[in-house]
């Protein structure tokens, strides 16, 4: 029987010691994650833009409710196109290349919104930012998962959702202070930071290995793990993974509906359906209108919404590995359900003139409880589960389908 002491004596450091050494050399991992999640932050600013800018855009451009509704929702069509093309772009240009493409498209979209004098350029810009959001939604978590060491993977992947929520929250807060055109110009900033930051970080080692770029692969892995760290074991593991992947047949869309893959596909797609039909985008896009309709100050409501969302999402990032995926989902859905019932009761009371004085407080409590519940689990956990449940030969195709459904 080989003991831990034996391993030290024959020159092989125990696995725990290796992990401890790696933890001390993750500067480039953190920097790379920071650069990548600028894309997540850009995603969040796109989601959060339409709520605080609603009144200003409708007034300045004389838009009808229908025209503004199109502006608010057309971003999802762009995101669908981005989701479909994100996999091929990330495979052909690399993870960094895909983030560059997405950043440029988002910048063009924000500038189109900034200079818009009517609904057509406004919607075109919104469609472009939606496309960039769709690409970011796939490539950022994939890039982070591929560069992060195992002991940090859950935490750093959760940072993707945290920065999305951060972007939404910042949009809500600065929307109370800035003109809608200035907000659009501010949306360019995270994209520019990302474009500059991409020159400072390495490409995904797994993508480089898949492309057969051995020299670049060795350099990227050593840069990520730090000087003096033995990366031979991890390099061999990545190469074995790539070789196994190459031996497996290429998965097509219809292959996902085979019996052996059906369970994981149903779980991945089902979680995204429940996440979106839970109504998060309706509440997020029109939070201002909801608070005003309930008789509450839009500014106070949006700022409270934003702060609560960031705090609860940060807690999710800290506990997602300790608490487990299913318990967080169950608590999250329970909170969302109670929140919806409270908000619905508030509007029912207001419409029927019953306890009208209590209706605003009930509405705010319901909306905030709903947001807290969503941020605790249903926001981030479906994406984490998606990255874990698919076998390696269908991960790209299945991940694209799940992102498209979302």
C-alpha positions in Angstrom: 0.0 0.0 0.0 1.5 3.4 -1.1 1.1 6.1 1.6 1.3 9.8 1.3 4.8 9.7 2.9 5.9 7.2 0.3 4.9 9.5 -2.5 6.9 12.3 -1.0 10.0 10.1 -0.6 9.9 8.8 -4.2 9.7 12.4 -5.5 6.0 12.7 -6.3 4.3 15.5 -4.4 0.9 14.5 -3.0 -2.1 15.8 -4.8 -3.2 18.1 -2.0 0.2 19.7 -2.0 0.0 20.2 -5.8 -3.4 21.9 -5.4 -2.0 24.1 -2.7 0.9 25.1 -4.9 -1.5 25.9 -7.8 -3.7 28.1 -5.6 -0.8 30.4 -5.0 -0.2 30.9 -8.8 -3.6 31.9 -10.2 -3.0 35.6 -10.9 -3.4 35.1 -14.7 -6.5 32.9 -14.2 -8.1 35.8 -12.2 -7.0 38.4 -14.7 -8.3 36.3 -17.6 -11.6 35.8 -15.8 -11.9 39.5 -15.1 -11.4 40.3 -18.8 -13.9 37.6 -19.9 -16.6 38.7 -17.5 -16.5 42.2 -19.0 -18.5 40.5 -21.7 -20.9 39.3 -19.0 -21.2 42.8 -17.7 -21.9 44.1 -21.2 -24.6 41.4 -21.5 -26.1 42.7 -18.2 -26.1 46.3 -19.3 -27.9 45.3 -22.5 -30.6 43.5 -20.5 -31.0 46.4 -18.0 -31.0 49.2 -20.5 -34.6 49.2 -21.6 -36.2 49.7 -18.2 -34.6 53.0 -17.0 -34.5 54.4 -20.5 -38.2 53.7 -21.4 -39.6 57.1 -20.5 -36.8 59.1 -22.1 -36.8 57.3 -25.4 -40.6 57.3 -25.8 -40.6 61.0 -25.1 -37.6 62.1 -27.3 -38.4 59.9 -30.3 -42.2 60.0 -29.9 -42.5 56.2 -29.8 -45.8 54.4 -29.2 -46.1 51.6 -26.7 -45.9 49.0 -29.5 -42.8 50.6 -31.0 -41.0 50.6 -27.6 -42.1 47.1 -26.9 -40.4 46.0 -30.2 -37.3 47.9 -29.1 -37.3 46.1 -25.7 -37.9 42.6 -27.1 -35.9 42.6 -30.4 -32.7 42.1 -28.4 -33.9 38.5 -27.8 -34.0 37.8 -31.6 -30.5 39.1 -31.9 -29.5 36.9 -29.0 -31.0 33.8 -30.7 -28.9 34.5 -33.8 -25.9 35.0 -31.6 -26.5 31.7 -29.8 -26.8 29.8 -33.1 -23.5 31.1 -34.4 -21.6 31.3 -31.2 -20.4 27.7 -31.3 -19.0 27.8 -34.8 -17.4 31.2 -34.2 -15.8 30.1 -31.0 -14.4 26.9 -32.7 -13.1 28.7 -35.8 -11.7 31.9 -34.4 -11.0 30.7 -30.8 -12.5 31.8 -27.6 -10.7 35.1 -27.7 -11.6 35.6 -31.3 -15.3 35.1 -30.5 -15.2 37.6 -27.7 -13.6 40.1 -30.1 -16.3 39.6 -32.7 -19.0 40.0 -30.0 -17.4 43.2 -28.5 -17.2 44.9 -31.9 -20.8 44.0 -32.8 -22.0 45.3 -29.4 -20.0 48.6 -29.8 -21.7 49.1 -33.2 -25.1 48.4 -31.7 -24.6 50.9 -28.8 -23.4 53.6 -31.2 -26.4 53.0 -33.4 -28.7 53.5 -30.4 -26.7 56.6 -29.3 -27.1 58.3 -32.7 -30.7 57.1 -33.4 -33.3 59.6 -34.5 -36.1 57.2 -35.1 -37.3 53.6 -34.5 -35.3 51.9 -37.3 -31.7 52.7 -36.2 -32.8 52.3 -32.6 -34.1 48.7 -33.3 -31.1 47.9 -35.5 -28.7 48.9 -32.7 -30.8 46.9 -30.2 -30.7 43.9 -32.5 -26.9 44.2 -32.8 -26.3 44.3 -29.0 -28.6 41.3 -28.7 -26.4 39.4 -31.1 -23.3 40.2 -29.1 -25.2 39.2 -25.9 -26.0 35.8 -27.5 -22.4 35.1 -28.3 -21.2 36.3 -24.9 -23.7 34.0 -23.2 -22.0 31.0 -24.7 -18.3 31.8 -25.1 -17.6 33.5 -21.7 -18.6 30.6 -19.4 -16.9 28.1 -21.8 -13.7 30.2 -21.8 -13.7 30.4 -18.0 -14.4 26.7 -17.5 -11.5 25.9 -19.8 -8.9 28.1 -18.1 -9.8 27.6 -14.5 -8.2 24.9 -12.3 -10.7 22.4 -10.8 -10.8 23.9 -7.3 -11.8 27.4 -8.7 -14.1 26.3 -11.5 -17.4 26.6 -9.7 -16.6 30.0 -8.2 -15.2 31.6 -11.3 -18.0 30.2 -13.5 -20.5 31.7 -11.1 -18.7 35.1 -11.6 -20.3 35.1 -15.1 -23.8 35.3 -13.7 -22.6 37.8 -11.0 -21.3 40.2 -13.6 -24.5 39.9 -15.7 -26.5 40.8 -12.7 -23.9 43.6 -11.9 -24.5 45.0 -15.4 -28.2 45.0 -15.0 -27.9 46.6 -11.6 -25.5 49.3 -12.8 -27.9 50.1 -15.7 -30.8 50.5 -13.2 -28.8 52.8 -10.9 -27.2 55.1 -13.5 -30.4 55.1 -15.4 -31.8 57.3 -12.6 -29.0 59.8 -13.3 -28.1 59.7 -17.0 -29.8 60.5 -20.2 -30.6 57.4 -22.3 -28.1 58.4 -25.0 -25.4 58.8 -22.4 -26.3 55.4 -21.1 -25.9 53.9 -24.5 -22.4 55.5 -24.8 -21.6 54.0 -21.4 -22.5 50.6 -22.7 -19.4 50.8 -25.0 -17.0 51.0 -22.0 -17.0 47.3 -20.9 -16.6 46.2 -24.6 -13.5 48.5 -25.0 -12.0 47.1 -21.7 -12.6 43.6 -23.0 -11.0 44.3 -26.4 -7.9 45.8 -24.7 -7.7 43.1 -22.1 -7.8 40.3 -24.6 -4.2 41.3 -25.7 -3.0 40.7 -22.1 -4.3 37.1 -21.5 -3.7 33.8 -23.2 -6.1 31.8 -25.4 -7.9 28.7 -24.0 -5.3 25.9 -23.7 -8.1 23.3 -24.6 -8.9 25.1 -27.8 -5.2 25.4 -28.7 -4.8 21.7 -28.1 -7.8 20.9 -30.2 -6.3 22.9 -33.0 -3.0 21.1 -32.8 -1.1 24.3 -31.8 1.4 22.5 -29.4 3.8 25.4 -28.7 1.0 27.9 -28.0 -0.8 25.3 -25.9 2.3 24.8 -23.7 2.9 28.5 -23.3 -0.8 29.3 -22.5 -1.1 26.6 -19.8 2.2 27.6 -18.1 1.2 31.3 -18.2 -2.2 30.4 -16.6 -0.7 28.2 -13.9 2.3 30.4 -13.0 6.1 30.0 -13.1 7.5 26.9 -11.3 4.3 24.9 -11.4 4.4 21.4 -12.9 1.7 21.4 -15.5 2.6 18.0 -17.1 -0.2 16.1 -15.4 -2.8 18.7 -16.5 -1.4 18.9 -20.0 -1.6 15.1 -20.4 -5.2 15.2 -19.1 -6.2 17.9 -21.6 -4.6 16.0 -24.5 -6.3 12.8 -23.5 -9.6 14.7 -23.4 -9.0 16.1 -26.9 -7.9 12.7 -28.3 -11.1 11.1 -26.8 -13.2 13.9 -28.3 -11.6 13.4 -31.7 -12.3 9.7 -31.7 -16.0 10.2 -31.0 -18.4 10.9 -33.9 -19.3 14.5 -34.5 -22.7 15.2 -32.9 -25.4 16.7 -35.1 -28.6 18.3 -33.8 -30.8 15.3 -34.4 -28.3 13.1 -32.5 -29.3 14.8 -29.3 -32.7 13.1 -29.4 -31.2 9.6 -29.1 -32.3 7.7 -26.0 -28.8 7.9 -24.4 -28.7 11.7 -24.6 -32.4 12.5 -24.1 -32.4 12.7 -20.3 -29.6 15.3 -20.2 -31.1 17.3 -23.1 -34.5 17.4 -21.3 -32.9 18.6 -18.1 -30.8 21.3 -19.9 -33.6 22.6 -22.1 -36.2 22.2 -19.4 -34.3 24.3 -16.9 -33.9 27.1 -19.5 -37.6 27.0 -20.3 -38.6 27.3 -16.6 -36.0 30.0 -16.1 -37.4 32.2 -18.9 -41.1 31.4 -18.5 -40.7 32.3 -14.9 -41.0 35.9 -16.2 -37.6 37.3 -15.3 -37.3 39.4 -18.5 -40.7 40.9 -18.2 -40.0 42.1 -14.7 -36.4 43.2 -15.5 -37.3 45.0 -18.8 -40.3 46.9 -17.3 -39.3 47.2 -13.6 -39.9 51.0 -13.8 -43.4 50.6 -15.1 -44.3 48.0 -12.6 -43.1 50.1 -9.6 -45.0 53.1 -10.9 -48.1 51.1 -11.5 -47.9 49.8 -8.0 -47.7 53.4 -6.7 -44.0 53.3 -5.7 -41.2 55.6 -6.7 -39.4 54.1 -9.8 -36.0 55.4 -8.7 -36.2 54.0 -5.2 -37.6 50.7 -6.5 -34.9 50.3 -9.2 -32.0 51.0 -6.8 -33.3 48.6 -4.2 -33.9 46.0 -6.9 -30.3 46.5 -8.2 -28.6 46.3 -4.8 -30.6 43.2 -3.7 -29.8 41.4 -6.9 -26.1 41.9 -6.6 -25.9 40.8 -2.9 -28.0 37.6 -3.4 -26.1 36.7 -6.6 -22.8 37.1 -4.8 -24.1 34.8 -2.0 -25.0 32.3 -4.7 -21.5 32.3 -6.1 -20.1 31.6 -2.6 -22.4 28.7 -1.8 -23.2 27.1 -5.1 -20.6 24.3 -4.6 -21.3 23.8 -0.9 -25.1 23.9 -0.9 -25.6 21.8 -4.1 -27.5 22.6 -7.3 -30.9 21.1 -6.5 -31.4 22.6 -3.0 -30.6 26.1 -4.4 -33.1 25.6 -7.3 -35.8 24.4 -4.9 -35.3 27.4 -2.5 -35.1 29.8 -5.5 -38.3 28.6 -7.1 -40.2 28.7 -3.8 -39.1 32.4 -3.3 -40.1 33.3 -6.9 -43.5 31.7 -6.5 -44.3 33.5 -3.2 -43.0 36.8 -4.7 -45.3 36.4 -7.8 -48.3 35.7 -5.6 -47.6 38.7 -3.4 -47.2 41.0 -6.4 -50.3 39.6 -8.1 -52.3 40.1 -4.9 -51.2 43.7 -4.7 -52.5 44.5 -8.2 -55.7 42.6 -7.5 -56.3 44.6 -4.3 -55.6 47.9 -6.2 -57.9 47.0 -9.1 -60.7 46.0 -6.7 -60.2 48.9 -4.2 -59.4 46.5 -1.3 -56.8 47.6 1.3 -55.4 50.0 -1.3 -53.0 51.6 1.2 -51.2 48.2 1.7 -51.0 47.5 -2.0 -47.7 49.4 -2.8 -45.8 47.8 0.1 -47.1 44.3 -0.9 -46.0 44.9 -4.6 -42.5 46.0 -3.7 -42.1 43.1 -1.2 -43.3 40.6 -3.9 -41.0 41.9 -6.6 -38.0 42.0 -4.4 -38.7 38.5 -3.0 -39.0 37.3 -6.6 -35.7 38.9 -7.6 -34.0 37.5 -4.5 -35.3 34.0 -5.3 -34.2 34.2 -8.9 -30.8 35.5 -8.1 -30.3 32.7 -5.5 -30.6 29.8 -7.9 -32.6 30.1 -11.1 -30.3 32.8 -12.5 -27.0 31.0 -12.4 -27.6 27.3 -11.6 -29.2 26.3 -14.9 -26.0 27.5 -16.7 -23.7 25.6 -14.3 -25.8 22.4 -14.7 -25.7 22.8 -18.5 -21.9 22.8 -18.4 -21.8 19.6 -16.3 -24.4 17.2 -17.7 -23.5 16.7 -21.3 -21.0 14.2 -22.5 -18.0 15.6 -24.3 -19.0 14.6 -27.8 -22.3 16.5 -27.7 -21.4 19.4 -25.4 -20.9 21.9 -28.2 -24.1 21.0 -30.1 -26.2 20.6 -26.9 -24.8 23.8 -25.4 -25.8 25.7 -28.5 -29.3 24.2 -28.4 -29.8 25.1 -24.7 -28.5 28.6 -25.2 -30.8 29.1 -28.2 -33.8 27.9 -26.2 -32.9 30.3 -23.4 
